[in-house]
Each structure stands twice: as structure tokens, then as C-alpha cells.
Amino acid sequence: MKYSLEQIDREIVRLKWEGAPSLPGAINYTGMPSGSRVQDEMINIVFQIKKFMDLKEHTKVQMEEIDLILEELKQEPGCENYGKVLKL
């Protein structure tokens, strides 16, 4: 899961280099003409960045839950090394 976080970060950076603003929602869409190809592309990039940021937060929460379970597992008699092995 750590590698997936790194991949998510790479995708966010890649999308930002494609011309997206640094924060999702940083564009004011009111008053913009609709149907513009550039506008559609920017909205798509912002949407993708937002999805990746949400995925990153969800992955972090799952990793924390897994770490807690592995820590609890280490507390069981005879299972001291299971948490270390499973983390690898």
C-alpha cells in the first residue's frame, strides 16, 4: 500500500504539470462559456486530481487500520514476529 501512495503522488504531480491549478476548486467556473474544449480538459484534470486526493486519504486510513491490527497481533503470545513479517 505504501507503493500505491507513491504512485498516487506521481499521478497528482503528472496531472498538475498538465496545467491544473494547485488546489481542486481553485477555478471559478461562473461566467465561463460552456462547451469550450480547454475548459472541459481543465475540469477533467481537476476532477482527476480530486479523485486521486480522495483515494490517497482513503488509502492512508486503511493503512492505519492495518497497522493497528498488526500491532494487536504482536501482543498475542507467540505472535511477536507475525506483525513484522506481514508488514513486509
C-alpha positions as CSV (number, residue, x, y, z in Angstrom):
1,M,0.0,0.0,0.0
2,K,3.0,2.3,0.5
3,Y,3.8,1.9,-3.1
4,S,0.3,2.8,-4.1
5,L,0.6,6.1,-2.2
6,E,3.8,6.8,-4.1
7,Q,2.0,6.1,-7.4
8,I,-0.9,8.3,-6.4
9,D,1.5,11.2,-5.6
10,R,3.2,10.7,-9.0
11,E,-0.2,10.8,-10.8
12,I,-1.1,14.0,-8.9
13,V,2.2,15.6,-9.9
14,R,1.7,14.5,-13.5
15,L,-1.7,16.0,-13.7
16,K,-0.6,19.3,-12.2
17,W,2.1,19.5,-14.8
18,E,-0.6,19.2,-17.4
19,G,-1.9,22.6,-16.4
20,A,-4.2,22.0,-13.5
21,P,-4.3,24.5,-10.6
22,S,-2.5,23.6,-7.4
23,L,-5.8,23.1,-5.5
24,P,-9.0,21.5,-6.7
25,G,-11.7,24.0,-6.8
26,A,-9.3,26.9,-7.5
27,I,-11.1,27.7,-10.7
28,N,-14.1,30.0,-10.7
29,Y,-16.5,28.4,-13.3
30,T,-19.1,31.1,-13.1
31,G,-19.3,33.2,-16.2
32,M,-17.2,30.9,-18.3
33,P,-18.6,29.9,-21.7
34,S,-19.7,26.3,-21.8
35,G,-18.6,23.8,-24.3
36,S,-15.0,25.0,-24.5
37,R,-12.6,22.2,-25.2
38,V,-9.9,23.8,-22.9
39,Q,-12.5,24.2,-20.2
40,D,-13.6,20.6,-20.4
41,E,-10.0,19.4,-20.3
42,M,-9.3,21.6,-17.2
43,I,-12.4,20.4,-15.4
44,N,-11.4,16.8,-16.2
45,I,-7.9,17.3,-14.8
46,V,-9.2,18.9,-11.6
47,F,-11.7,16.1,-11.2
48,Q,-8.9,13.5,-11.6
49,I,-6.7,15.3,-9.1
50,K,-9.6,15.4,-6.6
51,K,-10.3,11.7,-7.1
52,F,-6.6,10.8,-6.5
53,M,-6.5,13.0,-3.4
54,D,-9.6,11.2,-2.1
55,L,-8.0,7.9,-2.9
56,K,-4.8,8.8,-1.1
57,E,-6.7,9.8,2.1
58,H,-8.7,6.5,1.9
59,T,-5.6,4.5,1.5
60,K,-3.9,6.2,4.4
61,V,-6.9,5.4,6.6
62,Q,-6.8,1.8,5.5
63,M,-3.0,1.6,6.2
64,E,-3.6,3.0,9.8
65,E,-6.2,0.3,10.4
66,I,-3.9,-2.4,9.1
67,D,-1.1,-1.1,11.3
68,L,-3.4,-1.2,14.4
69,I,-4.4,-4.8,13.6
70,L,-0.8,-5.8,13.2
71,E,0.2,-4.1,16.5
72,E,-2.6,-6.0,18.2
73,L,-1.4,-9.2,16.6
74,K,2.0,-8.7,18.1
75,Q,0.6,-8.6,21.6
76,E,-0.7,-12.2,21.3
77,P,1.5,-14.8,23.0
78,G,3.7,-16.5,20.4
79,C,2.9,-14.0,17.7
80,E,5.5,-11.3,18.3
81,N,7.1,-11.6,14.9
82,Y,3.9,-12.1,12.8
83,G,3.3,-8.3,12.5
84,K,6.8,-7.7,11.3
85,V,6.6,-10.5,8.7
86,L,3.2,-9.4,7.4
87,K,4.3,-5.8,7.0
88,L,7.0,-6.9,4.6
